[in-house]
């Protein structure tokens, strides 16, 4: 029975296929494979064919996501997992700019998945790749593919936004405090003026009374 799942978010920690870096070659690869909100960490070898990579990937996906992949959150989109690589072609892409994921992905053209090896197509260690499912008759030279990947929020950007909001709040508080002080000073001036005017009026009244007393 599948465990109940909470509202999905872009995954921060990638899943792994459990292989170690000793697989097949001492120069094994750690590949970050992304689709939708998901990130799969696969330990592979430059000598693997793309068919083997796809088989390993499907094995992890079927075990972890039997109900399909969350390809998008808004609007919600779920992509079913193929039963085998005989049903679908898995197409891979490499990120154009790691500093700016919005630039998208470049498709890695694989003419023969059963023969083309990862090392031949430039797969390198600790690199981010995307994957998408295409029909079996997909032609990498003729057909286009869309890589749908949702990255988690940028922590640095969020932190900067929080700092900006705090600075704005501090400015507003400072302006409010200055306005309060200005009003208090104005009130104090008015009260002082009123006190002096009252004092002068009392002095005038005393002088008038004294003047009347002198006349009598």
C-alpha positions in Angstrom: 0.0 0.0 0.0 1.4 3.4 -1.0 2.1 5.8 1.8 -0.1 8.9 2.0 1.7 11.8 0.4 1.6 15.5 1.4 1.3 18.3 -1.1 4.4 17.9 -3.3 7.1 20.5 -3.6 10.2 20.7 -5.7 12.4 18.0 -4.1 15.5 19.3 -2.3 17.1 15.9 -1.7 17.6 13.6 -4.8 16.8 9.9 -4.8 19.6 7.5 -5.7 19.7 4.2 -7.5 21.9 2.8 -4.7 25.0 2.0 -6.8 28.4 3.0 -5.5 31.2 4.7 -7.3 33.0 1.4 -7.7 30.5 0.3 -10.4 32.1 -0.7 -13.6 34.9 1.9 -13.6 36.8 4.0 -11.0 35.7 7.1 -12.9 32.0 6.6 -12.2 29.5 9.4 -12.7 27.1 11.0 -10.2 24.3 12.2 -12.4 21.5 14.6 -11.2 18.5 13.8 -13.4 15.5 16.1 -13.2 11.9 15.9 -14.3 9.1 18.1 -13.0 9.6 18.6 -9.2 11.8 15.5 -9.0 15.6 15.0 -8.8 17.1 11.5 -9.2 20.7 10.9 -8.3 22.1 8.0 -10.4 25.6 6.6 -10.0 26.5 5.5 -13.5 29.6 4.8 -15.7 30.8 6.6 -18.8 30.8 3.1 -20.4 27.1 2.7 -19.9 24.9 2.8 -22.9 21.9 5.1 -22.9 19.6 2.1 -22.9 21.2 0.9 -19.6 20.9 4.4 -18.1 17.2 4.5 -19.0 16.6 1.1 -17.6 18.2 2.1 -14.3 16.3 5.3 -14.2 13.0 3.5 -14.9 13.7 1.0 -12.2 14.1 3.8 -9.6 11.0 5.7 -10.9 8.7 2.7 -10.8 9.7 1.8 -7.3 9.5 5.4 -5.9 6.7 6.9 -8.0 4.2 4.1 -9.0 1.5 6.7 -9.5 3.6 8.8 -11.9 5.8 11.9 -11.8 4.6 15.3 -10.8 5.7 17.2 -13.9 4.1 20.5 -12.9 2.4 22.0 -9.9 0.4 24.9 -11.4 -1.6 23.6 -13.1 -1.1 20.1 -11.7 0.3 17.7 -14.3 1.3 14.1 -13.7 3.2 11.9 -16.1 2.9 8.1 -15.9 6.0 5.9 -15.7 6.5 3.6 -18.7 6.7 -0.1 -17.8 9.9 -0.5 -19.8 12.1 1.3 -22.3 10.3 -0.7 -25.0 7.3 1.6 -24.4 8.9 5.0 -24.5 12.1 6.7 -25.4 13.8 8.6 -22.7 15.4 11.8 -24.0 18.0 13.6 -22.0 19.0 17.3 -21.9 21.8 19.3 -20.3 21.2 22.6 -18.6 22.3 25.6 -20.7 23.3 27.8 -17.7 23.6 26.4 -14.2 23.5 29.9 -12.8 20.3 30.7 -14.7 18.0 27.6 -15.0 15.4 29.8 -16.9 17.6 29.5 -19.9 16.3 25.9 -20.4 18.0 22.8 -21.7 19.9 21.5 -24.7 18.8 18.1 -26.0 21.5 15.5 -26.1 21.2 13.8 -29.4 21.4 10.0 -29.1 21.2 8.2 -32.4 21.5 4.7 -31.1 20.7 4.2 -27.4 21.9 0.6 -27.5 25.3 1.6 -28.7 25.9 5.2 -27.8 27.7 5.5 -24.4 27.4 8.2 -21.9 31.1 9.2 -22.1 30.8 9.5 -25.9 28.1 12.1 -25.4 30.0 14.2 -22.9 28.4 13.0 -19.7 30.5 14.2 -16.9 30.5 13.8 -13.1 28.2 15.9 -10.9 26.3 17.5 -13.7 22.6 18.3 -13.9 20.6 16.7 -16.7 16.9 16.7 -17.5 14.9 13.8 -18.9 11.6 13.5 -20.7 9.5 10.7 -22.2 8.9 10.5 -26.0 7.3 8.1 -28.3 9.3 5.2 -29.6 9.4 6.7 -33.1 11.0 9.9 -31.7 13.7 11.1 -34.1 16.3 13.3 -32.3 17.3 14.9 -35.6 13.8 15.8 -36.6 11.6 16.0 -33.5 11.6 18.6 -30.7 11.2 17.7 -27.1 10.3 19.8 -24.1 12.1 19.3 -20.8 9.7 20.3 -18.0 11.6 21.0 -14.8 10.6 23.0 -11.7 13.5 24.1 -9.6 13.0 24.7 -5.8 12.9 28.4 -4.8 16.2 30.2 -4.8 17.2 30.4 -1.1 19.6 33.3 -1.7 16.9 35.2 -3.6 14.4 34.5 -0.8 16.8 35.6 1.8 17.5 38.8 -0.1 13.8 39.4 -0.4 13.4 38.9 3.3 16.2 41.4 3.9 14.6 43.8 1.5 11.3 43.6 3.3 13.0 44.0 6.7 14.8 47.1 5.4 11.5 48.5 4.1 9.8 47.9 7.4 12.7 49.6 9.2 12.5 52.6 6.9 8.7 52.8 7.4 9.2 52.5 11.2 11.9 55.1 11.2 9.7 57.5 9.1 6.8 56.8 11.4 9.0 57.5 14.5 10.3 60.8 12.9 6.7 61.8 12.1 5.7 61.0 15.7 8.6 63.1 17.1 7.8 66.0 14.7 4.2 66.0 15.8 5.1 65.8 19.5 7.5 68.7 18.9 4.8 70.7 17.2 2.4 69.9 20.0 5.0 70.9 22.5 5.5 74.2 20.7 1.8 74.9 20.6 1.4 74.0 24.2 4.4 76.3 25.1 2.9 79.1 23.0 -0.5 78.6 24.7 1.2 78.6 28.2 3.1 81.8 27.4 0.0 83.4 26.0 -1.9 82.4 29.2 1.0 83.8 31.2 0.9 87.1 29.3 -2.8 87.3 29.6 -2.6 86.9 33.4 0.1 89.5 33.5 -2.1 91.9 31.5 -5.0 91.2 33.8 -2.8 91.9 36.9 -1.6 95.1 35.4 -5.2 96.1 34.7 -6.2 95.3 38.2 -3.2 97.2 39.6 -4.1 100.1 37.4 -7.6 100.2 38.6 -6.4 99.9 42.2 -4.1 102.9 41.7 -7.0 105.0 40.2 -9.1 104.3 43.3 
